[in-house]
């Protein structure tokens, strides 16, 4: 079975004006997940759809109440304000388990995004490095030279060729399928440590800061900085063991020990 059941969670489907989609799921350093989860929380985005398939990982999470729940991937929306456009977010605990389900999920997301009148797609991921970067760089690639140029800034490096190999997972496939549909799309990839237990919150911070400027999100970056300091202190107290925060339950399965690697 490779069909995606989509459940409407809001009272009704909102009328949005050329929304921008921002997608971030677990991967190397969980950069995309951390960034999107933070934006969803800070902006108070509303959960609109839940995606379900038998091609999600065969597992359940144990909650703080000592109960179990299946992994989920959800689509949220947030109406624009001032210069901030209408936004749609894709966030979740996991990624589809294989290539076919990754494609079918990405198609399902784009189908619903198109129905909402979507304009641009942004995916977020991590670039795995053999050591922890002091100040993670953010790179950009996209479907056209024009859209990449529009996201070029002091904090975003547009020359990604030769830095990474294939962009794997939903982060890459969503980009490629957007190109087939003629939807402008970019991917923002932040450097992070390529270790399965490392949380790339500093890389996520750089991506959020870049989008904060580009899309006029109005997010207080200092709050994310405070979370970084809190997690670093917690890691030090636990003798180097990095614990995922309560909201981040999905661990990306990435390659380690490579000079250049990437997974969406």
C-alpha positions as a Markdown table, in Angstrom:
| # | Residue | x | y | z |
|---|---|---|---|---|
| 1 | Unk | 0.0 | 0.0 | 0.0 |
| 2 | Unk | 1.5 | 3.3 | -1.0 |
| 3 | Unk | -1.5 | 5.7 | -0.6 |
| 4 | Unk | -1.5 | 8.6 | 1.8 |
| 5 | Unk | -4.6 | 9.2 | 3.8 |
| 6 | Unk | -5.1 | 12.9 | 4.5 |
| 7 | Unk | -7.2 | 13.9 | 7.4 |
| 8 | Unk | -8.6 | 17.5 | 7.8 |
| 9 | Unk | -7.9 | 18.6 | 11.3 |
| 10 | Unk | -9.1 | 22.2 | 11.1 |
| 11 | Unk | -12.8 | 23.3 | 11.0 |
| 12 | Unk | -12.4 | 24.2 | 7.4 |
| 13 | Unk | -9.8 | 24.8 | 4.7 |
| 14 | Unk | -8.6 | 28.4 | 4.9 |
| 15 | Unk | -8.5 | 30.8 | 1.9 |
| 16 | Unk | -4.8 | 31.7 | 1.5 |
| 17 | Unk | -3.1 | 34.1 | -0.8 |
| 18 | Unk | -0.1 | 32.6 | -2.6 |
| 19 | Unk | 1.2 | 30.8 | 0.5 |
| 20 | Unk | 4.9 | 29.8 | 0.8 |
| 21 | Unk | 5.5 | 26.2 | 1.9 |
| 22 | Unk | 8.3 | 25.5 | 4.3 |
| 23 | Unk | 9.1 | 21.8 | 4.9 |
| 24 | Unk | 11.5 | 20.3 | 7.5 |
| 25 | Unk | 11.5 | 16.6 | 8.6 |
| 26 | Unk | 14.0 | 14.5 | 10.5 |
| 27 | Unk | 17.4 | 14.1 | 8.9 |
| 28 | Unk | 21.1 | 14.8 | 9.6 |
| 29 | Unk | 21.2 | 16.8 | 12.8 |
| 30 | Unk | 17.4 | 17.1 | 12.6 |
| 31 | Unk | 18.2 | 20.6 | 11.2 |
| 32 | Unk | 15.0 | 20.8 | 9.2 |
| 33 | Unk | 12.8 | 19.5 | 11.9 |
| 34 | Unk | 14.2 | 21.8 | 14.6 |
| 35 | Unk | 13.8 | 24.8 | 12.3 |
| 36 | Unk | 10.3 | 24.1 | 11.2 |
| 37 | Unk | 9.1 | 23.0 | 14.7 |
| 38 | Unk | 10.4 | 26.3 | 16.1 |
| 39 | Unk | 8.7 | 28.4 | 13.5 |
| 40 | Unk | 5.4 | 26.6 | 13.9 |
| 41 | Unk | 5.5 | 27.1 | 17.7 |
| 42 | Unk | 6.7 | 30.7 | 17.6 |
| 43 | Unk | 4.1 | 31.8 | 14.9 |
| 44 | Unk | 1.3 | 29.8 | 16.4 |
| 45 | Unk | 0.6 | 27.9 | 13.1 |
| 46 | Unk | -2.6 | 25.9 | 13.0 |
| 47 | Unk | -2.6 | 22.2 | 12.2 |
| 48 | Unk | -4.6 | 21.7 | 9.0 |
| 49 | Unk | -3.9 | 18.2 | 7.6 |
| 50 | Unk | -2.5 | 14.9 | 9.0 |
| 51 | Unk | -0.8 | 12.5 | 6.6 |
| 52 | Unk | -0.9 | 8.8 | 7.2 |
| 53 | Unk | 0.4 | 5.8 | 5.4 |
| 54 | Unk | 1.5 | 2.2 | 6.0 |
| 55 | Unk | 4.8 | 3.4 | 4.6 |
| 56 | Unk | 5.7 | 5.3 | 7.8 |
| 57 | Unk | 8.2 | 3.6 | 10.1 |
| 58 | Unk | 6.9 | 0.6 | 11.9 |
| 59 | Unk | 7.1 | 2.0 | 15.4 |
| 60 | Unk | 5.3 | 4.1 | 18.1 |
| 61 | Unk | 6.5 | 6.8 | 20.4 |
| 62 | Unk | 6.1 | 6.7 | 24.2 |
| 63 | Unk | 4.7 | 10.0 | 25.4 |
| 64 | Unk | 5.4 | 11.8 | 28.7 |
| 65 | Unk | 2.1 | 10.3 | 30.0 |
| 66 | Unk | 3.7 | 6.8 | 29.4 |
| 67 | Unk | 1.2 | 6.1 | 26.5 |
| 68 | Unk | 2.0 | 5.3 | 22.9 |
| 69 | Unk | 1.2 | 7.1 | 19.7 |
| 70 | Unk | 2.0 | 6.5 | 16.0 |
| 71 | Unk | 4.4 | 8.8 | 14.3 |
| 72 | Unk | 2.8 | 11.6 | 12.2 |
| 73 | Unk | 3.5 | 14.1 | 9.6 |
| 74 | Unk | 1.3 | 17.2 | 9.5 |
| 75 | Unk | 0.6 | 20.3 | 7.4 |
| 76 | Unk | 0.1 | 23.6 | 9.2 |
| 77 | Unk | -0.9 | 27.1 | 8.1 |
| 78 | Unk | -0.4 | 30.7 | 9.3 |
| 79 | Unk | -2.1 | 33.7 | 7.7 |
| 80 | Unk | 0.2 | 36.5 | 6.7 |
| 81 | Unk | 0.5 | 39.8 | 8.5 |
| 82 | Unk | 2.2 | 43.0 | 7.2 |
| 83 | Unk | 5.0 | 42.0 | 4.9 |
| 84 | Unk | 4.9 | 38.3 | 6.1 |
| 85 | Unk | 3.2 | 36.1 | 3.4 |
| 86 | Unk | 0.7 | 33.4 | 4.1 |
| 87 | Unk | 2.7 | 30.3 | 5.2 |
| 88 | Unk | 2.2 | 26.5 | 5.0 |
| 89 | Unk | 4.5 | 24.2 | 7.1 |
| 90 | Unk | 5.2 | 20.5 | 6.7 |
| 91 | Unk | 6.5 | 19.1 | 10.0 |
| 92 | Unk | 6.6 | 15.7 | 11.6 |
| 93 | Unk | 8.3 | 12.9 | 13.6 |
| 94 | Unk | 9.6 | 10.8 | 10.7 |
| 95 | Unk | 10.2 | 10.5 | 7.0 |
| 96 | Unk | 8.6 | 7.9 | 4.6 |
| 97 | Unk | 10.6 | 4.7 | 4.8 |
| 98 | Unk | 11.5 | 4.1 | 1.1 |
| 99 | Unk | 11.9 | 5.8 | -2.3 |
| 100 | Unk | 8.5 | 5.1 | -3.6 |
| 101 | Unk | 6.7 | 6.4 | -0.5 |
| 102 | Unk | 9.0 | 9.5 | -0.4 |
| 103 | Unk | 7.8 | 10.3 | -3.9 |
| 104 | Unk | 4.1 | 9.6 | -3.3 |
| 105 | Unk | 4.2 | 11.6 | 0.0 |
| 106 | Unk | 5.8 | 14.6 | -1.8 |
| 107 | Unk | 3.2 | 14.4 | -4.5 |
| 108 | Unk | 0.4 | 14.4 | -1.9 |
| 109 | Unk | 1.9 | 17.5 | -0.2 |
| 110 | Unk | 2.2 | 19.3 | -3.5 |
| 111 | Unk | -1.4 | 18.3 | -4.5 |
| 112 | Unk | -2.8 | 20.0 | -1.4 |
| 113 | Unk | -0.4 | 22.9 | -1.6 |
| 114 | Unk | -1.5 | 23.6 | -5.1 |
| 115 | Unk | -5.2 | 23.5 | -4.0 |
| 116 | Unk | -4.3 | 26.2 | -1.4 |
| 117 | Unk | -2.9 | 28.4 | -4.2 |
| 118 | Unk | 0.7 | 27.8 | -3.3 |
| 119 | Unk | 3.4 | 30.0 | -4.8 |
| 120 | Unk | 6.9 | 28.9 | -3.6 |
| 121 | Unk | 8.4 | 25.8 | -1.9 |
| 122 | Unk | 11.2 | 25.9 | 0.7 |
| 123 | Unk | 12.8 | 22.8 | 2.1 |
| 124 | Unk | 15.3 | 22.7 | 4.9 |
| 125 | Unk | 18.0 | 20.1 | 5.7 |
| 126 | Unk | 21.5 | 19.6 | 7.0 |
| 127 | Unk | 24.9 | 19.0 | 5.5 |
| 128 | Unk | 26.8 | 16.4 | 7.5 |
| 129 | Unk | 30.4 | 17.3 | 8.5 |
| 130 | Unk | 33.0 | 15.2 | 10.3 |
| 131 | Unk | 33.3 | 17.8 | 13.1 |
| 132 | Unk | 31.0 | 20.3 | 14.9 |
| 133 | Unk | 31.0 | 23.6 | 13.0 |
| 134 | Unk | 31.7 | 26.7 | 15.1 |
| 135 | Unk | 29.4 | 28.9 | 13.0 |
| 136 | Unk | 27.4 | 26.7 | 10.6 |
| 137 | Unk | 27.1 | 28.0 | 7.0 |
| 138 | Unk | 23.8 | 27.9 | 5.1 |
| 139 | Unk | 23.8 | 27.0 | 1.5 |
| 140 | Unk | 21.1 | 27.4 | -1.1 |
| 141 | Unk | 20.0 | 25.5 | -4.2 |
| 142 | Unk | 16.8 | 25.6 | -6.2 |
| 143 | Unk | 14.8 | 24.9 | -9.3 |
| 144 | Unk | 15.8 | 28.1 | -11.2 |
| 145 | Unk | 18.7 | 30.6 | -11.2 |
| 146 | Unk | 16.1 | 33.3 | -10.5 |
| 147 | Unk | 14.7 | 31.8 | -7.3 |
| 148 | Unk | 18.2 | 30.9 | -6.0 |
| 149 | Unk | 19.3 | 34.5 | -6.6 |
| 150 | Unk | 16.3 | 35.8 | -4.8 |
| 151 | Unk | 17.4 | 34.0 | -1.6 |
| 152 | Unk | 21.0 | 34.9 | -1.9 |
| 153 | Unk | 22.1 | 37.1 | 1.0 |
| 154 | Unk | 25.1 | 37.8 | 3.3 |
| 155 | Unk | 24.1 | 34.8 | 5.4 |
| 156 | Unk | 23.2 | 32.4 | 2.5 |
| 157 | Unk | 25.9 | 30.9 | 0.2 |
| 158 | Unk | 24.4 | 30.1 | -3.3 |
| 159 | Unk | 27.3 | 27.9 | -4.5 |
| 160 | Unk | 26.4 | 24.4 | -3.3 |
| 161 | Unk | 27.8 | 22.4 | -6.2 |
| 162 | Unk | 30.7 | 20.3 | -5.0 |
| 163 | Unk | 29.8 | 20.7 | -1.3 |
| 164 | Unk | 27.2 | 17.9 | -1.1 |
| 165 | Unk | 26.2 | 14.9 | -3.1 |
| 166 | Unk | 22.6 | 14.0 | -3.8 |
| 167 | Unk | 20.0 | 15.7 | -1.6 |
| 168 | Unk | 18.2 | 12.7 | -0.2 |
| 169 | Unk | 14.7 | 12.3 | 1.2 |
| 170 | Unk | 11.7 | 14.6 | 1.2 |
| 171 | Unk | 14.0 | 17.6 | 1.3 |
| 172 | Unk | 15.3 | 16.8 | -2.2 |
| 173 | Unk | 12.4 | 15.0 | -3.8 |
| 174 | Unk | 9.9 | 17.8 | -2.9 |
| 175 | Unk | 12.3 | 20.2 | -4.6 |
| 176 | Unk | 12.6 | 18.0 | -7.8 |
| 177 | Unk | 8.8 | 17.4 | -8.1 |
| 178 | Unk | 8.2 | 21.1 | -7.6 |
| 179 | Unk | 10.4 | 21.7 | -10.6 |
| 180 | Unk | 8.4 | 19.3 | -12.7 |
| 181 | Unk | 5.2 | 21.2 | -11.8 |
| 182 | Unk | 6.8 | 24.6 | -12.5 |
| 183 | Unk | 6.6 | 25.7 | -8.9 |
| 184 | Unk | 9.6 | 27.8 | -7.8 |
| 185 | Unk | 11.5 | 26.0 | -5.0 |
| 186 | Unk | 14.6 | 26.4 | -3.0 |
| 187 | Unk | 16.4 | 24.3 | -0.4 |
| 188 | Unk | 18.3 | 25.8 | 2.5 |
| 189 | Unk | 21.0 | 23.5 | 3.9 |
| 190 | Unk | 22.9 | 24.2 | 7.1 |
| 191 | Unk | 26.2 | 22.6 | 8.1 |
| 192 | Unk | 26.0 | 20.3 | 11.1 |
| 193 | Unk | 27.9 | 17.4 | 12.7 |
| 194 | Unk | 27.3 | 14.1 | 11.0 |
| 195 | Unk | 26.5 | 12.0 | 14.0 |
| 196 | Unk | 23.1 | 10.2 | 14.5 |
| 197 | Unk | 22.8 | 11.6 | 18.1 |
| 198 | Unk | 23.8 | 15.1 | 17.4 |
| 199 | Unk | 21.2 | 17.8 | 17.4 |
| 200 | Unk | 22.0 | 20.6 | 14.9 |
| 201 | Unk | 20.2 | 23.4 | 16.6 |
| 202 | Unk | 22.8 | 25.9 | 15.7 |
| 203 | Unk | 22.4 | 25.1 | 12.0 |
| 204 | Unk | 18.7 | 25.4 | 12.4 |
| 205 | Unk | 19.1 | 28.7 | 14.1 |
| 206 | Unk | 21.0 | 30.1 | 11.1 |
| 207 | Unk | 18.3 | 28.9 | 8.7 |
| 208 | Unk | 15.5 | 30.4 | 10.9 |
| 209 | Unk | 17.4 | 33.7 | 11.1 |
| 210 | Unk | 17.8 | 33.8 | 7.3 |
| 211 | Unk | 14.1 | 33.1 | 6.7 |
| 212 | Unk | 13.2 | 35.6 | 9.4 |
| 213 | Unk | 14.8 | 38.3 | 7.3 |
| 214 | Unk | 13.7 | 37.0 | 3.9 |
| 215 | Unk | 10.0 | 36.5 | 4.8 |
| 216 | Unk | 9.6 | 39.1 | 7.5 |
| 217 | Unk | 8.5 | 36.4 | 10.0 |
| 218 | Unk | 8.8 | 38.6 | 13.1 |
| 219 | Unk | 10.4 | 35.8 | 15.1 |
| 220 | Unk | 12.5 | 36.6 | 18.2 |
| 221 | Unk | 15.7 | 34.9 | 17.4 |
| 222 | Unk | 16.9 | 35.5 | 21.0 |
| 223 | Unk | 14.5 | 32.8 | 22.2 |
| 224 | Unk | 16.1 | 30.2 | 20.0 |
| 225 | Unk | 19.5 | 31.4 | 21.2 |
| 226 | Unk | 18.3 | 30.8 | 24.8 |
| 227 | Unk | 17.3 | 27.2 | 23.8 |
| 228 | Unk | 20.7 | 26.7 | 22.4 |
| 229 | Unk | 22.4 | 27.8 | 25.6 |
| 230 | Unk | 20.0 | 25.6 | 27.7 |
| 231 | Unk | 20.7 | 22.5 | 25.6 |
| 232 | Unk | 24.5 | 23.1 | 25.6 |
| 233 | Unk | 24.4 | 23.3 | 29.4 |
| 234 | Unk | 22.3 | 20.2 | 29.7 |
| 235 | Unk | 24.7 | 18.3 | 27.4 |
| 236 | Unk | 27.6 | 19.4 | 29.5 |
| 237 | Unk | 25.9 | 18.2 | 32.7 |
| 238 | Unk | 25.3 | 14.8 | 31.1 |
| 239 | Unk | 29.0 | 14.4 | 30.2 |
| 240 | Unk | 28.6 | 15.0 | 26.6 |
| 241 | Unk | 25.4 | 13.0 | 26.0 |
| 242 | Unk | 23.1 | 15.1 | 23.9 |
| 243 | Unk | 19.4 | 14.6 | 24.7 |
| 244 | Unk | 16.7 | 15.6 | 22.3 |
| 245 | Unk | 14.2 | 18.1 | 23.7 |
| 246 | Unk | 10.7 | 16.9 | 24.4 |
| 247 | Unk | 9.3 | 18.1 | 21.1 |
| 248 | Unk | 12.0 | 16.4 | 19.0 |
| 249 | Unk | 11.3 | 12.7 | 19.0 |
| 250 | Unk | 12.5 | 11.8 | 15.5 |
| 251 | Unk | 16.1 | 10.8 | 15.1 |
| 252 | Unk | 17.5 | 11.0 | 11.5 |
| 253 | Unk | 19.3 | 8.0 | 10.2 |
| 254 | Unk | 22.3 | 9.4 | 8.4 |
| 255 | Unk | 25.8 | 8.4 | 7.3 |
| 256 | Unk | 28.6 | 9.2 | 9.6 |
| 257 | Unk | 32.4 | 9.6 | 9.2 |
| 258 | Unk | 32.2 | 11.0 | 5.7 |
| 259 | Unk | 33.8 | 14.3 | 4.7 |
| 260 | Unk | 30.7 | 15.2 | 2.6 |
| 261 | Unk | 27.3 | 13.7 | 3.2 |
| 262 | Unk | 23.7 | 14.7 | 3.2 |
| 263 | Unk | 20.3 | 13.4 | 3.9 |
| 264 | Unk | 17.0 | 15.3 | 3.9 |
